[in-house]
Amino acid sequence: MSLTVLYFAWVKEKVGTGEEQLSPPDNAKTVSDFIDWLETQSPAHASAFSDRNQIRVALDQLHVPFETDIGDAKEIAFFPPVTGGAW
């Protein structure tokens, strides 16, 4: 399974990129599992996800809790609890 992983605001700054194509292991079934695996990918990823209370997630553009199964999602996005910007 390949996922488009999007990072926004300070999460993007900490990871060092706004987008990645990643293929997580089969045991990364939930968002939380995926983050556990993501933290092992680099020190930058580990730093970005060190406080999960400061992270929100969307699967295929729908906000979801960390316990949600990734299933057949094509995109996962991570961002801080409050983001701003012009519409």
mmCIF file as gemmi writes it, N, C-alpha and C atoms, coordinates in Angstrom:
data_model
loop_
_atom_site.group_PDB
_atom_site.id
_atom_site.type_symbol
_atom_site.label_atom_id
_atom_site.label_alt_id
_atom_site.label_comp_id
_atom_site.label_asym_id
_atom_site.label_entity_id
_atom_site.label_seq_id
_atom_site.pdbx_PDB_ins_code
_atom_site.Cartn_x
_atom_site.Cartn_y
_atom_site.Cartn_z
_atom_site.occupancy
_atom_site.B_iso_or_equiv
_atom_site.pdbx_formal_charge
_atom_site.auth_seq_id
_atom_site.auth_asym_id
_atom_site.pdbx_PDB_model_num
ATOM 1 N N . MET Axp A 1 ? 0.848 -1.178 0 1 0 ? 1 A 1
ATOM 2 C CA . MET Axp A 1 ? 0 0 0 1 0 ? 1 A 1
ATOM 3 C C . MET Axp A 1 ? 0.893 1.24 0 1 0 ? 1 A 1
ATOM 4 N N . SER Axp A 2 ? 0.595 2.163 -0.868 1 0 ? 2 A 1
ATOM 5 C CA . SER Axp A 2 ? 1.312 3.432 -0.913 1 0 ? 2 A 1
ATOM 6 C C . SER Axp A 2 ? 0.366 4.546 -0.493 1 0 ? 2 A 1
ATOM 7 N N . LEU Axp A 3 ? 0.843 5.42 0.37 1 0 ? 3 A 1
ATOM 8 C CA . LEU Axp A 3 ? 0.054 6.546 0.862 1 0 ? 3 A 1
ATOM 9 C C . LEU Axp A 3 ? 0.734 7.855 0.51 1 0 ? 3 A 1
ATOM 10 N N . THR Axp A 4 ? -0.067 8.829 0.131 1 0 ? 4 A 1
ATOM 11 C CA . THR Axp A 4 ? 0.419 10.193 0.039 1 0 ? 4 A 1
ATOM 12 C C . THR Axp A 4 ? 0.312 10.767 1.441 1 0 ? 4 A 1
ATOM 13 N N . VAL Axp A 5 ? 1.421 11.22 1.982 1 0 ? 5 A 1
ATOM 14 C CA . VAL Axp A 5 ? 1.455 11.77 3.334 1 0 ? 5 A 1
ATOM 15 C C . VAL Axp A 5 ? 1.698 13.271 3.216 1 0 ? 5 A 1
ATOM 16 N N . LEU Axp A 6 ? 0.771 14.048 3.766 1 0 ? 6 A 1
ATOM 17 C CA . LEU Axp A 6 ? 0.852 15.503 3.708 1 0 ? 6 A 1
ATOM 18 C C . LEU Axp A 6 ? 1.111 16.066 5.101 1 0 ? 6 A 1
ATOM 19 N N . TYR Axp A 7 ? 1.953 17.083 5.167 1 0 ? 7 A 1
ATOM 20 C CA . TYR Axp A 7 ? 2.268 17.75 6.425 1 0 ? 7 A 1
ATOM 21 C C . TYR Axp A 7 ? 1.99 19.238 6.259 1 0 ? 7 A 1
ATOM 22 N N . PHE Axp A 8 ? 1.41 19.847 7.281 1 0 ? 8 A 1
ATOM 23 C CA . PHE Axp A 8 ? 1.067 21.254 7.217 1 0 ? 8 A 1
ATOM 24 C C . PHE Axp A 8 ? 1.633 22.017 8.412 1 0 ? 8 A 1
ATOM 25 N N . ALA Axp A 9 ? 1.832 23.321 8.206 1 0 ? 9 A 1
ATOM 26 C CA . ALA Axp A 9 ? 2.272 24.264 9.24 1 0 ? 9 A 1
ATOM 27 C C . ALA Axp A 9 ? 3.585 23.795 9.882 1 0 ? 9 A 1
ATOM 28 N N . TRP Axp A 10 ? 3.673 23.843 11.224 1 0 ? 10 A 1
ATOM 29 C CA . TRP Axp A 10 ? 4.943 23.499 11.876 1 0 ? 10 A 1
ATOM 30 C C . TRP Axp A 10 ? 5.293 22.02 11.732 1 0 ? 10 A 1
ATOM 31 N N . VAL Axp A 11 ? 4.305 21.148 11.478 1 0 ? 11 A 1
ATOM 32 C CA . VAL Axp A 11 ? 4.606 19.729 11.251 1 0 ? 11 A 1
ATOM 33 C C . VAL Axp A 11 ? 5.459 19.613 9.979 1 0 ? 11 A 1
ATOM 34 N N . LYS Axp A 12 ? 5.063 20.354 8.954 1 0 ? 12 A 1
ATOM 35 C CA . LYS Axp A 12 ? 5.824 20.401 7.695 1 0 ? 12 A 1
ATOM 36 C C . LYS Axp A 12 ? 7.249 20.912 7.95 1 0 ? 12 A 1
ATOM 37 N N . GLU Axp A 13 ? 7.361 21.963 8.74 1 0 ? 13 A 1
ATOM 38 C CA . GLU Axp A 13 ? 8.684 22.532 9.042 1 0 ? 13 A 1
ATOM 39 C C . GLU Axp A 13 ? 9.567 21.521 9.768 1 0 ? 13 A 1
ATOM 40 N N . LYS Axp A 14 ? 9.003 20.816 10.734 1 0 ? 14 A 1
ATOM 41 C CA . LYS Axp A 14 ? 9.806 19.852 11.496 1 0 ? 14 A 1
ATOM 42 C C . LYS Axp A 14 ? 10.223 18.651 10.652 1 0 ? 14 A 1
ATOM 43 N N . VAL Axp A 15 ? 9.301 18.135 9.836 1 0 ? 15 A 1
ATOM 44 C CA . VAL Axp A 15 ? 9.618 16.973 9.003 1 0 ? 15 A 1
ATOM 45 C C . VAL Axp A 15 ? 10.571 17.373 7.875 1 0 ? 15 A 1
ATOM 46 N N . GLY Axp A 16 ? 10.421 18.601 7.38 1 0 ? 16 A 1
ATOM 47 C CA . GLY Axp A 16 ? 11.309 19.085 6.332 1 0 ? 16 A 1
ATOM 48 C C . GLY Axp A 16 ? 10.753 18.95 4.921 1 0 ? 16 A 1
ATOM 49 N N . THR Axp A 17 ? 9.486 18.556 4.818 1 0 ? 17 A 1
ATOM 50 C CA . THR Axp A 17 ? 8.831 18.45 3.516 1 0 ? 17 A 1
ATOM 51 C C . THR Axp A 17 ? 7.323 18.55 3.712 1 0 ? 17 A 1
ATOM 52 N N . GLY Axp A 18 ? 6.625 18.912 2.671 1 0 ? 18 A 1
ATOM 53 C CA . GLY Axp A 18 ? 5.169 19.012 2.74 1 0 ? 18 A 1
ATOM 54 C C . GLY Axp A 18 ? 4.455 17.763 2.282 1 0 ? 18 A 1
ATOM 55 N N . GLU Axp A 19 ? 5.186 16.895 1.568 1 0 ? 19 A 1
ATOM 56 C CA . GLU Axp A 19 ? 4.532 15.709 1.014 1 0 ? 19 A 1
ATOM 57 C C . GLU Axp A 19 ? 5.531 14.587 0.795 1 0 ? 19 A 1
ATOM 58 N N . GLU Axp A 20 ? 5.091 13.378 1.082 1 0 ? 20 A 1
ATOM 59 C CA . GLU Axp A 20 ? 5.892 12.176 0.834 1 0 ? 20 A 1
ATOM 60 C C . GLU Axp A 20 ? 4.983 11.072 0.312 1 0 ? 20 A 1
ATOM 61 N N . GLN Axp A 21 ? 5.543 10.19 -0.48 1 0 ? 21 A 1
ATOM 62 C CA . GLN Axp A 21 ? 4.875 8.953 -0.868 1 0 ? 21 A 1
ATOM 63 C C . GLN Axp A 21 ? 5.542 7.852 -0.051 1 0 ? 21 A 1
ATOM 64 N N . LEU Axp A 22 ? 4.775 7.19 0.8 1 0 ? 22 A 1
ATOM 65 C CA . LEU Axp A 22 ? 5.341 6.175 1.678 1 0 ? 22 A 1
ATOM 66 C C . LEU Axp A 22 ? 4.551 4.876 1.597 1 0 ? 22 A 1
ATOM 67 N N . SER Axp A 23 ? 5.243 3.788 1.814 1 0 ? 23 A 1
ATOM 68 C CA . SER Axp A 23 ? 4.623 2.462 1.869 1 0 ? 23 A 1
ATOM 69 C C . SER Axp A 23 ? 4.858 1.889 3.258 1 0 ? 23 A 1
ATOM 70 N N . PRO Axp A 24 ? 3.913 2.088 4.165 1 0 ? 24 A 1
ATOM 71 C CA . PRO Axp A 24 ? 4.087 1.592 5.531 1 0 ? 24 A 1
ATOM 72 C C . PRO Axp A 24 ? 4.009 0.068 5.571 1 0 ? 24 A 1
ATOM 73 N N . PRO Axp A 25 ? 4.528 -0.528 6.627 1 0 ? 25 A 1
ATOM 74 C CA . PRO Axp A 25 ? 4.462 -1.985 6.77 1 0 ? 25 A 1
ATOM 75 C C . PRO Axp A 25 ? 3.018 -2.437 6.984 1 0 ? 25 A 1
ATOM 76 N N . ASP Axp A 26 ? 2.775 -3.697 6.742 1 0 ? 26 A 1
ATOM 77 C CA . ASP Axp A 26 ? 1.431 -4.265 6.872 1 0 ? 26 A 1
ATOM 78 C C . ASP Axp A 26 ? 0.861 -4.135 8.28 1 0 ? 26 A 1
ATOM 79 N N . ASN Axp A 27 ? 1.733 -4.076 9.293 1 0 ? 27 A 1
ATOM 80 C CA . ASN Axp A 27 ? 1.233 -3.994 10.666 1 0 ? 27 A 1
ATOM 81 C C . ASN Axp A 27 ? 0.841 -2.571 11.075 1 0 ? 27 A 1
ATOM 82 N N . ALA Axp A 28 ? 0.975 -1.609 10.179 1 0 ? 28 A 1
ATOM 83 C CA . ALA Axp A 28 ? 0.542 -0.229 10.445 1 0 ? 28 A 1
ATOM 84 C C . ALA Axp A 28 ? -0.918 -0.108 10.016 1 0 ? 28 A 1
ATOM 85 N N . LYS Axp A 29 ? -1.799 -0.651 10.831 1 0 ? 29 A 1
ATOM 86 C CA . LYS Axp A 29 ? -3.224 -0.737 10.488 1 0 ? 29 A 1
ATOM 87 C C . LYS Axp A 29 ? -4.011 0.522 10.841 1 0 ? 29 A 1
ATOM 88 N N . THR Axp A 30 ? -3.665 1.159 11.955 1 0 ? 30 A 1
ATOM 89 C CA . THR Axp A 30 ? -4.382 2.356 12.394 1 0 ? 30 A 1
ATOM 90 C C . THR Axp A 30 ? -3.498 3.589 12.195 1 0 ? 30 A 1
ATOM 91 N N . VAL Axp A 31 ? -4.107 4.75 12.337 1 0 ? 31 A 1
ATOM 92 C CA . VAL Axp A 31 ? -3.331 5.992 12.263 1 0 ? 31 A 1
ATOM 93 C C . VAL Axp A 31 ? -2.233 5.975 13.316 1 0 ? 31 A 1
ATOM 94 N N . SER Axp A 32 ? -2.554 5.529 14.517 1 0 ? 32 A 1
ATOM 95 C CA . SER Axp A 32 ? -1.57 5.465 15.595 1 0 ? 32 A 1
ATOM 96 C C . SER Axp A 32 ? -0.411 4.536 15.233 1 0 ? 32 A 1
ATOM 97 N N . ASP Axp A 33 ? -0.727 3.367 14.664 1 0 ? 33 A 1
ATOM 98 C CA . ASP Axp A 33 ? 0.319 2.442 14.208 1 0 ? 33 A 1
ATOM 99 C C . ASP Axp A 33 ? 1.206 3.114 13.157 1 0 ? 33 A 1
ATOM 100 N N . PHE Axp A 34 ? 0.573 3.841 12.247 1 0 ? 34 A 1
ATOM 101 C CA . PHE Axp A 34 ? 1.308 4.517 11.183 1 0 ? 34 A 1
ATOM 102 C C . PHE Axp A 34 ? 2.266 5.548 11.769 1 0 ? 34 A 1
ATOM 103 N N . ILE Axp A 35 ? 1.787 6.313 12.748 1 0 ? 35 A 1
ATOM 104 C CA . ILE Axp A 35 ? 2.65 7.311 13.393 1 0 ? 35 A 1
ATOM 105 C C . ILE Axp A 35 ? 3.807 6.629 14.118 1 0 ? 35 A 1
ATOM 106 N N . ASP Axp A 36 ? 3.526 5.514 14.805 1 0 ? 36 A 1
ATOM 107 C CA . ASP Axp A 36 ? 4.601 4.759 15.461 1 0 ? 36 A 1
ATOM 108 C C . ASP Axp A 36 ? 5.693 4.415 14.446 1 0 ? 36 A 1
ATOM 109 N N . TRP Axp A 37 ? 5.289 3.93 13.289 1 0 ? 37 A 1
ATOM 110 C CA . TRP Axp A 37 ? 6.248 3.57 12.234 1 0 ? 37 A 1
ATOM 111 C C . TRP Axp A 37 ? 6.924 4.818 11.669 1 0 ? 37 A 1
ATOM 112 N N . LEU Axp A 38 ? 6.15 5.873 11.456 1 0 ? 38 A 1
ATOM 113 C CA . LEU Axp A 38 ? 6.684 7.113 10.889 1 0 ? 38 A 1
ATOM 114 C C . LEU Axp A 38 ? 7.786 7.695 11.768 1 0 ? 38 A 1
ATOM 115 N N . GLU Axp A 39 ? 7.612 7.603 13.068 1 0 ? 39 A 1
ATOM 116 C CA . GLU Axp A 39 ? 8.621 8.129 13.999 1 0 ? 39 A 1
ATOM 117 C C . GLU Axp A 39 ? 9.974 7.432 13.854 1 0 ? 39 A 1
ATOM 118 N N . THR Axp A 40 ? 9.981 6.239 13.32 1 0 ? 40 A 1
ATOM 119 C CA . THR Axp A 40 ? 11.247 5.509 13.149 1 0 ? 40 A 1
ATOM 120 C C . THR Axp A 40 ? 11.965 5.869 11.85 1 0 ? 40 A 1
ATOM 121 N N . GLN Axp A 41 ? 11.333 6.671 11.012 1 0 ? 41 A 1
ATOM 122 C CA . GLN Axp A 41 ? 11.886 6.955 9.692 1 0 ? 41 A 1
ATOM 123 C C . GLN Axp A 41 ? 13.017 7.979 9.712 1 0 ? 41 A 1
ATOM 124 N N . SER Axp A 42 ? 13 8.893 10.684 1 0 ? 42 A 1
ATOM 125 C CA . SER Axp A 42 ? 14.084 9.877 10.795 1 0 ? 42 A 1
ATOM 126 C C . SER Axp A 42 ? 13.949 10.616 12.118 1 0 ? 42 A 1
ATOM 127 N N . PRO Axp A 43 ? 15.021 11.259 12.574 1 0 ? 43 A 1
ATOM 128 C CA . PRO Axp A 43 ? 14.916 12.098 13.774 1 0 ? 43 A 1
ATOM 129 C C . PRO Axp A 43 ? 13.919 13.248 13.581 1 0 ? 43 A 1
ATOM 130 N N . ALA Axp A 44 ? 13.816 13.761 12.356 1 0 ? 44 A 1
ATOM 131 C CA . ALA Axp A 44 ? 12.87 14.849 12.084 1 0 ? 44 A 1
ATOM 132 C C . ALA Axp A 44 ? 11.424 14.375 12.274 1 0 ? 44 A 1
ATOM 133 N N . HIS Axp A 45 ? 11.116 13.182 11.784 1 0 ? 45 A 1
ATOM 134 C CA . HIS Axp A 45 ? 9.781 12.625 11.982 1 0 ? 45 A 1
ATOM 135 C C . HIS Axp A 45 ? 9.517 12.39 13.471 1 0 ? 45 A 1
ATOM 136 N N . ALA Axp A 46 ? 10.485 11.841 14.16 1 0 ? 46 A 1
ATOM 137 C CA . ALA Axp A 46 ? 10.329 11.588 15.593 1 0 ? 46 A 1
ATOM 138 C C . ALA Axp A 46 ? 10.042 12.883 16.345 1 0 ? 46 A 1
ATOM 139 N N . SER Axp A 47 ? 10.737 13.94 15.986 1 0 ? 47 A 1
ATOM 140 C CA . SER Axp A 47 ? 10.525 15.233 16.626 1 0 ? 47 A 1
ATOM 141 C C . SER Axp A 47 ? 9.135 15.781 16.329 1 0 ? 47 A 1
ATOM 142 N N . ALA Axp A 48 ? 8.709 15.678 15.087 1 0 ? 48 A 1
ATOM 143 C CA . ALA Axp A 48 ? 7.41 16.22 14.692 1 0 ? 48 A 1
ATOM 144 C C . ALA Axp A 48 ? 6.256 15.536 15.422 1 0 ? 48 A 1
ATOM 145 N N . PHE Axp A 49 ? 6.403 14.249 15.706 1 0 ? 49 A 1
ATOM 146 C CA . PHE Axp A 49 ? 5.314 13.483 16.309 1 0 ? 49 A 1
ATOM 147 C C . PHE Axp A 49 ? 5.539 13.17 17.784 1 0 ? 49 A 1
ATOM 148 N N . SER Axp A 50 ? 6.46 13.878 18.421 1 0 ? 50 A 1
ATOM 149 C CA . SER Axp A 50 ? 6.793 13.595 19.82 1 0 ? 50 A 1
ATOM 150 C C . SER Axp A 50 ? 5.656 13.913 20.787 1 0 ? 50 A 1
ATOM 151 N N . ASP Axp A 51 ? 4.768 14.833 20.427 1 0 ? 51 A 1
ATOM 152 C CA . ASP Axp A 51 ? 3.626 15.17 21.279 1 0 ? 51 A 1
ATOM 153 C C . ASP Axp A 51 ? 2.352 15.044 20.442 1 0 ? 51 A 1
ATOM 154 N N . ARG Axp A 52 ? 1.748 13.887 20.481 1 0 ? 52 A 1
ATOM 155 C CA . ARG Axp A 52 ? 0.567 13.626 19.641 1 0 ? 52 A 1
ATOM 156 C C . ARG Axp A 52 ? -0.642 14.478 20.027 1 0 ? 52 A 1
ATOM 157 N N . ASN Axp A 53 ? -0.62 15.055 21.227 1 0 ? 53 A 1
ATOM 158 C CA . ASN Axp A 53 ? -1.709 15.96 21.603 1 0 ? 53 A 1
ATOM 159 C C . ASN Axp A 53 ? -1.718 17.221 20.745 1 0 ? 53 A 1
ATOM 160 N N . GLN Axp A 54 ? -0.602 17.477 20.077 1 0 ? 54 A 1
ATOM 161 C CA . GLN Axp A 54 ? -0.482 18.668 19.241 1 0 ? 54 A 1
ATOM 162 C C . GLN Axp A 54 ? -0.664 18.367 17.75 1 0 ? 54 A 1
ATOM 163 N N . ILE Axp A 55 ? -1.147 17.183 17.43 1 0 ? 55 A 1
ATOM 164 C CA . ILE Axp A 55 ? -1.309 16.748 16.042 1 0 ? 55 A 1
ATOM 165 C C . ILE Axp A 55 ? -2.758 16.37 15.784 1 0 ? 55 A 1
ATOM 166 N N . ARG Axp A 56 ? -3.254 16.763 14.631 1 0 ? 56 A 1
ATOM 167 C CA . ARG Axp A 56 ? -4.554 16.309 14.133 1 0 ? 56 A 1
ATOM 168 C C . ARG Axp A 56 ? -4.299 15.576 12.827 1 0 ? 56 A 1
ATOM 169 N N . VAL Axp A 57 ? -5.253 14.721 12.448 1 0 ? 57 A 1
ATOM 170 C CA . VAL Axp A 57 ? -5.055 13.883 11.267 1 0 ? 57 A 1
ATOM 171 C C . VAL Axp A 57 ? -6.332 13.826 10.439 1 0 ? 57 A 1
ATOM 172 N N . ALA Axp A 58 ? -6.132 13.694 9.137 1 0 ? 58 A 1
ATOM 173 C CA . ALA Axp A 58 ? -7.244 13.474 8.215 1 0 ? 58 A 1
ATOM 174 C C . ALA Axp A 58 ? -6.868 12.336 7.272 1 0 ? 58 A 1
ATOM 175 N N . LEU Axp A 59 ? -7.816 11.444 7.044 1 0 ? 59 A 1
ATOM 176 C CA . LEU Axp A 59 ? -7.665 10.369 6.06 1 0 ? 59 A 1
ATOM 177 C C . LEU Axp A 59 ? -8.571 10.712 4.885 1 0 ? 59 A 1
ATOM 178 N N . ASP Axp A 60 ? -7.994 10.791 3.715 1 0 ? 60 A 1
ATOM 179 C CA . ASP Axp A 60 ? -8.76 11.154 2.516 1 0 ? 60 A 1
ATOM 180 C C . ASP Axp A 60 ? -9.64 12.372 2.784 1 0 ? 60 A 1
ATOM 181 N N . GLN Axp A 61 ? -9.071 13.365 3.453 1 0 ? 61 A 1
ATOM 182 C CA . GLN Axp A 61 ? -9.653 14.675 3.732 1 0 ? 61 A 1
ATOM 183 C C . GLN Axp A 61 ? -10.81 14.661 4.735 1 0 ? 61 A 1
ATOM 184 N N . LEU Axp A 62 ? -10.893 13.605 5.552 1 0 ? 62 A 1
ATOM 185 C CA . LEU Axp A 62 ? -11.865 13.548 6.64 1 0 ? 62 A 1
ATOM 186 C C . LEU Axp A 62 ? -11.132 13.454 7.969 1 0 ? 62 A 1
ATOM 187 N N . HIS Axp A 63 ? -11.44 14.353 8.894 1 0 ? 63 A 1
ATOM 188 C CA . HIS Axp A 63 ? -10.812 14.316 10.213 1 0 ? 63 A 1
ATOM 189 C C . HIS Axp A 63 ? -11.174 13.016 10.917 1 0 ? 63 A 1
ATOM 190 N N . VAL Axp A 64 ? -10.152 12.382 11.505 1 0 ? 64 A 1
ATOM 191 C CA . VAL Axp A 64 ? -10.369 11.1 12.185 1 0 ? 64 A 1
ATOM 192 C C . VAL Axp A 64 ? -9.522 11.034 13.451 1 0 ? 64 A 1
ATOM 193 N N . PRO Axp A 65 ? -9.924 10.201 14.418 1 0 ? 65 A 1
ATOM 194 C CA . PRO Axp A 65 ? -9.087 9.973 15.605 1 0 ? 65 A 1
ATOM 195 C C . PRO Axp A 65 ? -7.946 9.002 15.279 1 0 ? 65 A 1
ATOM 196 N N . PHE Axp A 66 ? -6.948 8.966 16.139 1 0 ? 66 A 1
ATOM 197 C CA . PHE Axp A 66 ? -5.771 8.114 15.944 1 0 ? 66 A 1
ATOM 198 C C . PHE Axp A 66 ? -6.103 6.627 15.898 1 0 ? 66 A 1
ATOM 199 N N . GLU Axp A 67 ? -7.213 6.213 16.488 1 0 ? 67 A 1
ATOM 200 C CA . GLU Axp A 67 ? -7.571 4.799 16.528 1 0 ? 67 A 1
ATOM 201 C C . GLU Axp A 67 ? -8.188 4.301 15.219 1 0 ? 67 A 1
ATOM 202 N N . THR Axp A 68 ? -8.402 5.196 14.271 1 0 ? 68 A 1
ATOM 203 C CA . THR Axp A 68 ? -9.065 4.853 13.008 1 0 ? 68 A 1
ATOM 204 C C . THR Axp A 68 ? -8.19 3.948 12.15 1 0 ? 68 A 1
ATOM 205 N N . ASP Axp A 69 ? -8.813 2.917 11.569 1 0 ? 69 A 1
ATOM 206 C CA . ASP Axp A 69 ? -8.115 2.056 10.621 1 0 ? 69 A 1
ATOM 207 C C . ASP Axp A 69 ? -7.809 2.844 9.353 1 0 ? 69 A 1
ATOM 208 N N . ILE Axp A 70 ? -6.607 2.649 8.837 1 0 ? 70 A 1
ATOM 209 C CA . ILE Axp A 70 ? -6.218 3.319 7.591 1 0 ? 70 A 1
ATOM 210 C C . ILE Axp A 70 ? -6.966 2.711 6.412 1 0 ? 70 A 1
ATOM 211 N N . GLY Axp A 71 ? -7.181 1.411 6.459 1 0 ? 71 A 1
ATOM 212 C CA . GLY Axp A 71 ? -7.932 0.751 5.398 1 0 ? 71 A 1
ATOM 213 C C . GLY Axp A 71 ? -7.331 0.987 4.03 1 0 ? 71 A 1
ATOM 214 N N . ASP Axp A 72 ? -8.163 1.392 3.087 1 0 ? 72 A 1
ATOM 215 C CA . ASP Axp A 72 ? -7.729 1.642 1.712 1 0 ? 72 A 1
ATOM 216 C C . ASP Axp A 72 ? -7.499 3.12 1.43 1 0 ? 72 A 1
ATOM 217 N N . ALA Axp A 73 ? -7.25 3.908 2.466 1 0 ? 73 A 1
ATOM 218 C CA . ALA Axp A 73 ? -7.026 5.342 2.271 1 0 ? 73 A 1
ATOM 219 C C . ALA Axp A 73 ? -5.876 5.578 1.297 1 0 ? 73 A 1
ATOM 220 N N . LYS Axp A 74 ? -5.983 6.658 0.566 1 0 ? 74 A 1
ATOM 221 C CA . LYS Axp A 74 ? -4.942 7.047 -0.392 1 0 ? 74 A 1
ATOM 222 C C . LYS Axp A 74 ? -4.091 8.197 0.141 1 0 ? 74 A 1
ATOM 223 N N . GLU Axp A 75 ? -4.648 8.947 1.113 1 0 ? 75 A 1
ATOM 224 C CA . GLU Axp A 75 ? -3.959 10.135 1.611 1 0 ? 75 A 1
ATOM 225 C C . GLU Axp A 75 ? -4.152 10.255 3.111 1 0 ? 75 A 1
ATOM 226 N N . ILE Axp A 76 ? -3.078 10.636 3.788 1 0 ? 76 A 1
ATOM 227 C CA . ILE Axp A 76 ? -3.137 10.929 5.224 1 0 ? 76 A 1
ATOM 228 C C . ILE Axp A 76 ? -2.446 12.271 5.429 1 0 ? 76 A 1
ATOM 229 N N . ALA Axp A 77 ? -3.09 13.148 6.181 1 0 ? 77 A 1
ATOM 230 C CA . ALA Axp A 77 ? -2.558 14.49 6.396 1 0 ? 77 A 1
ATOM 231 C C . ALA Axp A 77 ? -2.421 14.764 7.885 1 0 ? 77 A 1
ATOM 232 N N . PHE Axp A 78 ? -1.336 15.444 8.237 1 0 ? 78 A 1
ATOM 233 C CA . PHE Axp A 78 ? -1.058 15.793 9.624 1 0 ? 78 A 1
ATOM 234 C C . PHE Axp A 78 ? -0.915 17.301 9.743 1 0 ? 78 A 1
ATOM 235 N N . PHE Axp A 79 ? -1.516 17.868 10.796 1 0 ? 79 A 1
ATOM 236 C CA . PHE Axp A 79 ? -1.486 19.312 10.98 1 0 ? 79 A 1
ATOM 237 C C . PHE Axp A 79 ? -1.719 19.638 12.447 1 0 ? 79 A 1
ATOM 238 N N . PRO Axp A 80 ? -1.382 20.863 12.866 1 0 ? 80 A 1
ATOM 239 C CA . PRO Axp A 80 ? -1.627 21.266 14.242 1 0 ? 80 A 1
ATOM 240 C C . PRO Axp A 80 ? -3.13 21.446 14.5 1 0 ? 80 A 1
ATOM 241 N N . PRO Axp A 81 ? -3.535 21.523 15.77 1 0 ? 81 A 1
ATOM 242 C CA . PRO Axp A 81 ? -4.948 21.657 16.089 1 0 ? 81 A 1
ATOM 243 C C . PRO Axp A 81 ? -5.626 22.87 15.47 1 0 ? 81 A 1
ATOM 244 N N . VAL Axp A 82 ? -4.897 23.952 15.312 1 0 ? 82 A 1
ATOM 245 C CA . VAL Axp A 82 ? -5.48 25.169 14.73 1 0 ? 82 A 1
ATOM 246 C C . VAL Axp A 82 ? -4.584 25.622 13.605 1 0 ? 82 A 1
ATOM 247 N N . THR Axp A 83 ? -5.178 25.76 12.434 1 0 ? 83 A 1
ATOM 248 C CA . THR Axp A 83 ? -4.435 26.309 11.301 1 0 ? 83 A 1
ATOM 249 C C . THR Axp A 83 ? -5.189 27.51 10.774 1 0 ? 83 A 1
ATOM 250 N N . GLY Axp A 84 ? -4.489 28.377 10.137 1 0 ? 84 A 1
ATOM 251 C CA . GLY Axp A 84 ? -5.124 29.572 9.597 1 0 ? 84 A 1
ATOM 252 C C . GLY Axp A 84 ? -4.793 29.735 8.133 1 0 ? 84 A 1
ATOM 253 N N . GLY Axp A 85 ? -5.234 30.831 7.587 1 0 ? 85 A 1
ATOM 254 C CA . GLY Axp A 85 ? -4.954 31.113 6.194 1 0 ? 85 A 1
ATOM 255 C C . GLY Axp A 85 ? -6.159 31.696 5.504 1 0 ? 85 A 1
ATOM 256 N N . ALA Axp A 86 ? -5.931 32.259 4.363 1 0 ? 86 A 1
ATOM 257 C CA . ALA Axp A 86 ? -7.005 32.869 3.59 1 0 ? 86 A 1
ATOM 258 C C . ALA Axp A 86 ? -7.752 31.806 2.795 1 0 ? 86 A 1
ATOM 259 N N . TRP Axp A 87 ? -9.017 32.012 2.623 1 0 ? 87 A 1
ATOM 260 C CA . TRP Axp A 87 ? -9.837 31.101 1.812 1 0 ? 87 A 1
ATOM 261 C C . TRP Axp A 87 ? -9.965 31.644 0.447 1 0 ? 87 A 1
